[in-house]
Amino acid sequence: DPYIFIYCFLGLDWTDPSLSHMVRLAYDILPDMYSENLRQFYILHPSAAFRMSIWSFWAWMSQSLWDKIVYVKSLDELCWLVHPGNPADRFRLHRCFPQIVQCADAQYVGKEMPVSFGVPLKHLSDDMGIDFTDKTTGRTYHGLPPVLVFICEVMER
């Protein structure tokens, strides 16, 4: 099945040889069908240095992979590119991003940072809720804030 890959750039140093090695290793491990089925490779919040480091990988990338790379400036733009005609799907996709990515996006585009503490649970669920399946019981909970999921997992241990 065709799929998209979204890489959320959060400031990692791509010039670090160990990171480049791990990316190349992951790429080499993937079966050919994965690269053939890749529809788009979105990179969210790329810095100029990151783009330059991607250019350094150009010699090792196939032309078809190179043509699928799309640089995106905001979560809103990304959600629109993935679901151009469906506002409900854009809203659901936006909620799926971890809070660290949503915070980085807010900082990048100059919006107010999302917060968790002191916010009514209903608002957190509406804005960032994710579906969570409890591994021990197999029960699925819909629309839980990621912070609550994390706290419950820690308490279970």
Protein Blocks (a to p, Z undefined) as FASTA:
>chain_A
ZZddddddehiafkbmklmmmmmmmmmmpcfklmmmpmbdcdehiafklmmmmmmmmmmp
cfklmmmpccdfbfklmmmmmmmmlmklmmmmmmmpcfklmmmmmmmnopacddfehpaf
klmmmmmpccdddfklopacehiafklmmmmmmmmZZ
